[in-house]
């Protein structure tokens, strides 16, 4: 059995991944893919990790945890999603790292399911927009305190993924860019669930509706019905056109942080693009791109 842990990052898909998977839980269950209710595993995982303090969970503990998570006696794959598996938003930056606690939290999560295969999945986001987003959610009135001495220019996702790979080398990691998610959405769902070719997710376009609005989504689905794309590239071009026309405000983020001038923000984004090149070359990492 494979345990798939979708660990965020914060302020990326806003639980839309889980919502779509859960909407299709019956169809997925028929394929041996279990999508448990979040209330069955989020508290249980947190409490069990706290009790073990990093130790490998005894067999009886692992069995009890799985019994609390799922009713099925067997599954090919169990997908668990929570953006705060590593930490809450206020602790997502510190000590010069993105998700400084991930180094040991990834290992602790792995130790909960030592008898199973484990795979991590995470969406990364341009620090120029990620940092303001998590700072706003942290409710910390002081930006410097929130950064905890970290220089935004040196915060790299490749550092996080490298630390995770070091701590859990037997757990592959699937990574994609939050900026690409609207185009990649069906691919992301398939990559995480590993459904067979031809499986159609009910409500696959619901996520796009959160960006282009109900009116834009209705027009998009009508267009797709009357002009069915022949390839994935065609579908992505159609979606891109609708995002350009209807996405507007939803795709824009006003950045208002001390010292964050336009050149500063542009430099952060440029460093992010270079970081993505490093991610794409990392062993043990499946990097999803349009």
Beta strands, then each sheet from edge to edge (+ up, - down):
strand 1: 2-6
strand 2: 33-34
strand 3: 77-81
strand 4: 93-94
strand 5: 97-98
strand 6: 117-124
strand 7: 173-177
strand 8: 285-288
sheet 1: 2+ 3+ 1+ 6+ 7+ 8+
sheet 2: 4+ 5-
end
